[in-house]
Amino acid sequence: SDYPVNIGMACPKGWEALKVLEAPNRATQPLLKDEVTGQLKPVDWHTAASAFVDRFKAIQAEHGSDSVAFLSTGQIPIEEMALLGAFAKFGMGVLHGDGNTRQCMATAVVAYKQAFGFDAPPYTYKDFEESDVIILVGSNLCLAHPIMWERVMMNKRNPEIIVIDPRRTETAVAATQHFAIKPKSDLAFFYALAHHLIEKGLLDKEFISASTTEFDAFCSHVKTFTPALAADVSGIEQKRIEDLAELIGSGKRVSFWWTMGVNQSHEGVRIAQSMINLALMTGNIGKPGTGANSITGQCNAMGSRLYSNTTNLLGHRDFKNPVHRQEVATITGIPVERIPTEDSWAYDQIVQGIEDGQIKGLWVIATNPAHSWIHQNKCRELLNKLDFLVVQDMYADTDTALHADLVLPAAAWGEKDGTFINSERRIGLLKKVKRPPGQALTDFNIFRLLSQYWGCGDMFADWESPEDVFNILTRLSAGQPCDIS
């Protein structure tokens, strides 16, 4: 009850969290497609690991090392993410690997990077309790993040709760004000708020001078975005827009929160930046109850962003930076020439690469693109186009696993050790409470097994346990903004 994330509360997912471990469709043994019948048949781990290595190496020998890719997740511990990213990129020589977190969070990540120089949501959940004005944008907190909504309800400051969303969601009904803006009008709406703040001088000039750059250029940029223009574009009365701007500039504690309505939207990066800029203009950042705050959906999306070694080099470094590559090589003992010198394709580019015939082999871990990809039918066609598809999951019958040539049975959350990083950047400990069913292994042990069969196990001799990898990650974080050393 004193845990600072949920304070003893649980949402329906929390209440039911143990039941998934007993699901009847759990993957309990490796399955390999029979070349004659085309059916998946049970095999032992030696056969499965040998098939993984033989088929992927044959594809790379014929089409180049970049012809094999992987798609990962925000739903396994950071130690497993890091080992996967290191084994695939440094051991297997894979260049292209990304996570399904890109479908959720990429726009917020880019906005934070461009605004702050680093991907760092600047809040804790305690800020929900300490705001005078809570602005929720494209976020149905009541339904999608009920524990966070409970934190809003614990606020003793009688906050103004403002929802900006085209839909009349459960959260909009519970708010004190609902701005039902027209779809795709967000940017004009937020720029008009900035315009009015500038016109009325409702700014924290001291903070702007001390902590920001290019404010004058921003003022010029929003000059044409008047409240009248925004009213016409968004369908919100001009006076309501002006009143909201004046509330934001009133000196009260204001926090901005957004989720998928922004992150998966038209102009998502710019919309996120427009809220960051409103926070910066009014000094609503770095203090209790403030911030421009992107709420993450997946349990370990923040861990993926920092440590999965997909679109960022370990510890949120840059693959193209030779200094960063040498730092990782020195800390891990991995030869620097094994570290890619260019960026991975993003998730959507990997999918496109299958269509274009450049990606011939795919390894999917703890995600289900045949269900979650926006063009489901197209995705299923492309999965069938692959020379070899490996699916590693706790379930044997996901939409993606039904297309697989090889299924690797993985342990679930209560069957492994590790850590997650939540959207406020707090590290949570995961402890094993039961054994995986049948022959299922933890993702961590699957990665270690495959690295041995691939012939690069020595490269990860120090990565023997999740705790070992956590300690490596603390060293990789040292001196970075994500420093947990």
N, C-alpha and C positions, 0 to 999 in steps of 0.2 A: 504493500500500500504506500510505501514511501519512495517507490521507483519514480524518478522525475519525469518520465515520458508519459505514462498513463495513470499514475497515482492509484494503482489498484483497479482501475476500470478496465472493462473489456467490451469490445464490439462483437457482433455476431461471428466474425472471423475468429476472434480470440476464443469465444466460447466453444467453437467447433474445431479448434486447431488440432486436437488429438485424433479426431475421427478420420482425418485424411490418411493417417498412418495405417489404418485398418481397411482402407479402400479395397474392394474386391478386384479391381483392375490394376493393382500394383504390378510393376515389372519385377519379376523375381528370378529371371535367368536370362543370359544372353540369347538373342535370336538372330539367326543368319538366314538370308533368303536362299532357298534351294534353287539352283540354276535350272533344274529340269521342270519343277512344278511351279516355281515363282512364289512359293509360300514360305513364310518365316518359320524356321524350325529351331528348337532348342539346341544349343551347343555349349561346350564348356568354355571357360575364360581363356584357355590357351588358344583354342580355335578362333574365338572372337578377336582376341588381341592380334593374332597372326593375320587374320583377314583384314583388320584395320590397317596394319602396317603394309602388307603386301599390296592391297588395292590402292591405297593412297600413294605409296611410293611409285607404283606403276604409272599412275596418272601423272605424277610430277615428272617422271622420267620421259614420258611421251609429250607432255604439254607445258612443262616448266613448273617450277615450285609454286608460282603464283596462281596455278590453276586449281589449287585446293584452298578452301576458305572455311571459316567457322563463324557461327552465330551463337552468341552467348546471352547472358541474362542479368537482371538485377536481383535475382532471387536465390543466389547461393552465397556463402560467406566470402569475405574478401580474400581469405587465404586460398580458397579454391579458385576464385577468379584469377588471382595473381599466378598461381601455378599453371592454370590453363593457358593464360596469355604468354607466360614465359616458355612453356613447353612448345606451344604451337608456333610461336614466332622465332624463338632462339633455337629450339631443338628441331622441329619439323621443317623450318624454313618457310613457313606460311607468312605471307605479307598481309593478306586481307582477313580481318576479323573484327566484328563489332558486336554490340549487345542490343537487346530489344529496348533498353533504356533510351536509345536514340529516338524511338517512336514517341516517347513521352517528353524527354527532357532537353533535347539538343538545343532548342531555341533559347531556353533559360540559361543553359550553360554558356552559349555564345554571348548572350546579353551580359552576363556577369563578367565573362572574360574581357569583353570590350569596355565595360564600365570600370571594372576594378583591377583588371590585369590578371584575375584569377577567378576560378569557379568557386565561389564561397557564399552560399545563402547566409545573410547576416542576422540570424535570429535564434532564439530558443522558443520552445512551446510556451514557456512562462510569459512571453510577450503577449500572448492572447489575453492573459489576465491583467495586463498592465497598460493596455491602450485606452485612450479616451475615444478614439475613432478607429474602427476596424473596417477596412475597405476590402471586400471579397470580390474578385474579378474572375468570371468564368469558372467559378468554384462552388460546387454544391456540397459545402462542408458537412451539413447535417447528414447527408446520405453517404458520401464517399469517405469522409474522415470523422466519424462520430466522436472519437476520443478528443480530437481537436475542438470539435463543437462543444463538448463538455468543458473544455478549458475556457472557451469564450463565455460559457454560462457561469463560470466561477469568477468572472471579472466583477470586482466590487466597485468599479469606478463609473457604473451606469453608462456604459459606452454607447456611442452611436454606431449602429451596425449597418453598413451600406453595402448592398449587393449590386454589382454592375454585370448584367447578364441578360441576353435577349429572352431567355426562358423564365417563366415564373416557377422556379424550383422550390423545393422544400425550404432551402436556406433563404431564398428571396421572400417567401411567405413569413418566415420568422424574423426577418430583418426590420430595422426601424425605417429604412428607405430602400426602395428598389428602383434602379435606373434600367429600364428595359430597352437598352439601346438596340438599334438595328444591327444585324450581322454585318461585319466588315467595317463598322464605323468607329472601332475602338481607338485607332490612332488619332483621328481627327478629334475625338472626344478628349483624350488625355492631353494632346497638344493644346487644346482650347483651355483646359484647366491651367496649364503652364502659362499660356498667353495671359490669362486673367491675373494670375499671381504676379507676373512681371508688371502688368499695367497698374496694379494696385500697390505694388511695392511690398507684397506680403512674402518677403524673402528673409532667409537667414544669411545676410550678407557676409557676416564674419566667417561662417562655415564655408560658404561658397569661395571666399577669398583664400582661406587657409587650406581647403581640402579638395578643390575641384579645378579642372582646366576647361577651357573652351566654352565658358558660360556665355560670353558675348555672341559667339557663333550660334549657340543654341537659341538665344533670344531672337536673332535674325531669322533663324529657321522657322520658329513658331509664330512669327509676326502675322502671317496671313491666316493662321488658324484661329479665327475669332470665335467667341461663344456663339455668335449668330450663325457662322458657317457650320459649327458643330451641331447646333440645334437643327439645322436643315438636313444635315447628313445622318444624324443619329436618331432623330425623332424625339429628342428630349427638349423640353422648354428651355429657352436661353437663361431665364432667371434661375432655374434649378441648377444649371451648369455653373453659373456664377456663384450661387450660394454654396455649392459643394467646394469650389475653389477656395472660397473665403473660409470655409470650415477647415480645409487642409492647411491654410496659411494662418490659422488663428493662434498658433503657439501651443496648441494641445498636442498630446502624444498621438501621432497618426501612424498606423501600420497598414501596408498594402500586402495583400495575399492573393496569389493566383495559382491555378492548376491547369488542367488540360484545356479548358476553354481558351486560354491564351497560348499554351505551349504547342497545341496542335492546330493553331489557327493561321489564317491569312495574316502575314506580316508579324508572326509571333515574336521574332527577335526584337523588332522595333517597338512593339507594344510593351514587352517586358522592360526595355530600356526607357520607355516613356514614363513608366511607374518608378523606376530607379531614379530618373531625373527629378520627378516630383519630390521624392524623399530627400534627395541631395539639396534641392533648391530651398527646402524648408527646414533643413537640419534634422529631419526625421530619420536618423540612422545612427547606430552605435550607442543608443540609449535605450533603457527599458521601454517596452511598449511601442517600438518604432520599427522601421525597416521596410525594404522592398523585397518581399519574401516569397520565393517560389516553393510551393509544397510538393514534395516528391511522393509519387504513388507507390513504387515498388520498395520492398523492405530494405534493399541494399543498393539502390540506384546511386547513392552518393559514393559507396564503396566502388561501384563499377566505374564511376567517373574518375576516381583517383587511382585505382590500383588494378584494373582489369587488363592493362597493357594492350588495349584495343586501339582506340583513336588517340590516346595519350600514352607516352612511355611511362613506365612505373613511377609512381610518386608525382603524377601530373606534370611530367616532363614532355619534351618535344622530340620526336624521333629524328627530326631534321637537324637538330642542334648537336654538333659533335661533342661539345662540353657535356651535355646531358647524357649522351650515349656513354662517354667515358666514365662519368659518375656511376652509372648503373653497372657498368662492367667492373669497376673497381670494388664496389660494395658487394656485388654478387659473385665475383670471380668468373663470370661468364665472358668468354672472349668477345672483345668489342666488335670484331668482324661478323659475329653472329647476330648482332642487333640491326634491324632494318634501318635504312637511312632515309626512308620516305614514309609518308602516312598511309595507313590502311584506307581502302575504300570504306565509305559509310554503308550501313545496312542496306539502304535502297539501291546503292550502286552494286553491292554484291548480288542482290536479286537480279538487277539488270545484267550483271556479268554472266549469270546463268543463261539468261535469254540470248545474250550475244555469243555464247559458246566459249567465253573466256574462263568461266568457273566450271570445272568438270566434276569436282569432288567437294562435298559439303559435310561438315560436322556440326550438328545442332545440339546444344546443351541447355536443358531446362527451359526451353521456350517452344512455342507451338505456332510457327509462322503460317502453316496451312489453315489455321483458325484465326490468328490475330492480324495477319497482313490484310491491308485494306482491300486488295483485289484477290479475294480468296481463290476463286476459280483459276485465275491466271497463275497464282503461286503454286497451286497443285499441279498444273500442267508443267511448270518449270521444274518442280521437284522430280517429276517423272523423266525429265530430260537429262538429269545428272547421270554420270557414269557410276557414281557410288555415293549413297547418302547414309550417313551414320546419325542415329538419334539416340541421345543419352538422356534418360528421363526416369522419373519415379513411376510413371504410368506406361503400360505397354501398348495402349490403344489410343494415344493422342492422334489428332488428324494428321500430324506430320509423321508419326511413327508408322502409320498405315502405308506410307510411301517408302519406308526405309528398306535398305539392303541389309543393315545391321542395327540391332537395338541393344543398347548397353543399359542394364538395370541399375538405377542409382538410388541411394538412400535419400530419405526425406529429412526435413528440418530437425526432427527430434531424434534422429539417428546418427548425428554427427556433431563434431565440435568445431567452433570457429567464432568469428565476430561479424556483425553487421554494422554499417554506418547509416543512421537514419537521416531524415531530411534536415534536422537541426545540427547535423554533424556529430551527434553523440554516438559513441561506440558501445554496442550492446553485446553481451556474451551469450553464446549459444552452447548449450551442453547436451551431450548425448544422454537420452533417457531410456532408449531401448535399442535392440539390434535391428538392422535392416532385415526385411523378409527374404527367405530363400537364399539365393546366391548374390543378391544385390550388394553393391559396395558403395562406400561414400564416393562422391565425385573426386575427392582428393586422392583416394587410393586408386581409382580408375586412371587418373592422370599419371600417377606414379608408375602404375603397371604398364601403361602404354609407352611411357618414356623409356622404360627398360627394354621393351620389345622393339622400340624404334632404334635403340642403340645409343641414346643420349642420356641414359639414367645418371651417369657420372656427373653430368652438368648440374644435376639437382640433388647431389648427395647430401647437401646441407638442408634440403627442403623435406626433411623426414616426417615432420608432423605439422599440423596446423599451427601449433605454438611456435615451432621453429620459423615458419613462414611469417607469422605475425612479427616476430623479432626482426626478421630481415626487412619487413615493411617499415618498421619503426626507424631502422637505419636509412632506408631509402627516402623517408619523409624528412629527415633531419635537414634543417636549413630551408625547407620549402614552406610556403604558406600553410600547407597541411601538416605541419610538423607535429608528430605524436611521439617523438623520441624521448 
